[in-house]
Amino acid sequence: MKKISFGLDVGLVGSSQSSNNLFLEYLKDASIQRGSMVENAGDEGPFRALMVFDNVPINIRIYVASNIEDLINEDVNKMDGLILVLDVHDMESKNRFSSVELIKFTLAFGFKGFSTLVGVDAKNKSDGKNIDADRRINRTELIQKAKDLELLYCFEIQKPYRDMKNFFDKILKDQIVKFAISNPELLEQSKKYGKELMDKKKSS
């Protein structure tokens, strides 16, 4: 059987390591294969995870950066998605991203993928900082920032596992629709490999 899977190269941009790690930890837990299929993001390359979603195997490569400029300088030819992360308790973080930076990113990669702003409630993952619970970027401000940047999605992460699952379910479901439109025959073939992977996981 041919091992057919789809690939997603995704940029993850956020200044808080603890917030970024929420995404990576969720992918580690959701990955169908541990070990060689999962790597720490860093100088050696992107974080990698193989997921099976709706029977479709998807190789996800996450390029982590603290700002958009660093992401543009990554040694990668294309990007299929962009995740911009804000700490909702850091009032200055909503000013970190600009339309000019996003234009540069789009031109650098000929970008036509999904883009999303994610507000992370880091009050319990504060990296040792004192956080005023009454000062936060509210949902209305978060949505307005996403509109100003002309991003496709806007999410807020309050309960890590539940909200991360909802986030990736939405993103991957929409990507599978794109796969189905671009190559329906290949999608059906990939599901056979996805079923094989799931069967192996159940029997292990």
N, C-alpha and C positions, 0 to 999 in steps of 0.2 A: 504494500500500500504506500502511495506517495504521501509524504509528510507535508501536507499543504497547510500553511498558516498565514495569517495576515500580520503585517508589521505596523507599529505606530511609534514614531519618534516624537517625543513630547518634551517641551521645555518647561521646567518648573522654576519659577523665579520668586524668591522671598528672602528677606534679610534675617528671619528667625529660623535657626537650625531646628529648634523643637517643632515649629509649625511644619517645616518641610518634611521632617521625619515622620509626621503623622501619615503623609501620603505614602512614603516608602514602606513604613511598617504595615500598612494595610495591604499593599501589593505583595509584600513578603508572605503574609498570611494567606492571601488569595491565590498565590502562585501554585500552579499544578505540579511543578517540579521544583524541588529545593536544590541546594548545592550549586552545581555549575550554572544553573539557569538564573541564579540570583546573585548579583554582585553589589557591593557597596558603591554608591556614587562617589566619584572623586577623581584624582589625577589619572587613574588607570582607565577611565572611560565611564560610560553611563551606567546607571542602575538598570538591571534587566530583570524582567519577570515574564513568564509564560502563563497566561490565563486562558481558561476555557469559559466563554460566556455564550449562553444560548447555543451550546454545542460547537461554537466557533473558536478555534485556537488563535490567540492573538499574542504575538511577541511585542511586549512593550519595553521601550528603551526611554528612560527618563534622564534628561540632562539638567542637572541642578546648578543654578547660578544665583548669586546674590543680587544681580541686576541684569537688565536686558542687554546692555553692552557686552557683558561677559558671555552671555548666551550667543550673541552674534559671532563672537570670536571662537566658538566651539568648532572643532574639526568635524563638521557634519554637513552634508549636502542639502538636506531637506528637513523640514519640521512639519509634522502632521497636526500638532496641537500646541497650545500655549496656555499654561496655568500661572496666573499672577496671584500671589498670596499676600494678604494683609493681616496684620494682627489687629483685631477690632478694638483692643485696649490701648493701642499706640495711635494717638490722634494724628501724629505726623505721617503715619504710614500711608494715608490716603493720597498724599502728595508725591509719593515715590515714583509713580508711573505717569508718563505723559504720552500724548498723541504723537509727538515728534519721534519718540523712541520706538513706538509701535510701527510708524511708517518706515523707519530704518530697518526694523526687524522684517517687515513684509517685503521690502525690496531685497534684503539680503538673501532671503530664502524663497522668493517668489511665493510667499505664504498664502495658502488658500484653505487652511485647516480650521479646526475649532479653536476658539479663544474663550477664556473664562476668567472671571475675577472671583476669588474665594476669600471670604473673611473668616479667619480662624479665631475662635474665642480661646485665647491662651492664658486665661486667668489662673488656670491650674497647672500651666506649663510655662512659667514666667521667666525661666532662665535666671532665677534669683532676683529679679527686679520687683520693686514695690509697685503694685498696680492698684489704681483707684477704680473700684468696680462701678462707680457712677459716671466715670468718663470713658466713653466708648463710641466707636463709629456705629451708628444705628443702621438698621436694615434699609431705611429710606436713602440714607447717604451712600450706602454700599451699592444699591441699585443705580443711583444717579451717577456714581463714579463709573460703573460698568457701561452705562449709556453714553457718558461723555467720551469714553475710550472706544466706543462702538464695538464692544465685545459681545460675543454670541450668548454666553451664559453668565449667571451670577448665582453663587451659592454661599451659604453660611454654615460653618462647621461648629456645632456646639457640643454634640455628643459624638465623639470621634468615630466609633465603629458604625453606628447607625447612619450618621450623615456622610461618612466616607463611602459606605456601601451605596447610598442613594446617589452620591456624586458619580461614582464610577459606573453604576448601572445605567444612568442617563447618558453619560458620555459614550460608553461602549455600545449601547443599544442604537444610538444615532449613527455611530460609525459602521455598524453592521448593515444598517439600511443603505449607507453609501456603498459598501462592498457589494450588496445585492444588486444595486442599480448598475454599478460599473462592470461586474463580472458574476452574474448569477450562477453560471455553471461551476466556476471555481469555488464559489461559496459553498455549494452543495458538496463538492468534493472535500472541502476542508472540514465539513461537519463529520465526515467519516473518520478523519484523523482525530477530531475532537472527541468523538465517542470512544475511540480506542484509548486515548489518554485518560478519560474518565473511568473507563473500565479497569485500567491498570491501577489507578489511584484507589479504587474501591477494593481491589483484590490485594493490595499491598498492606 
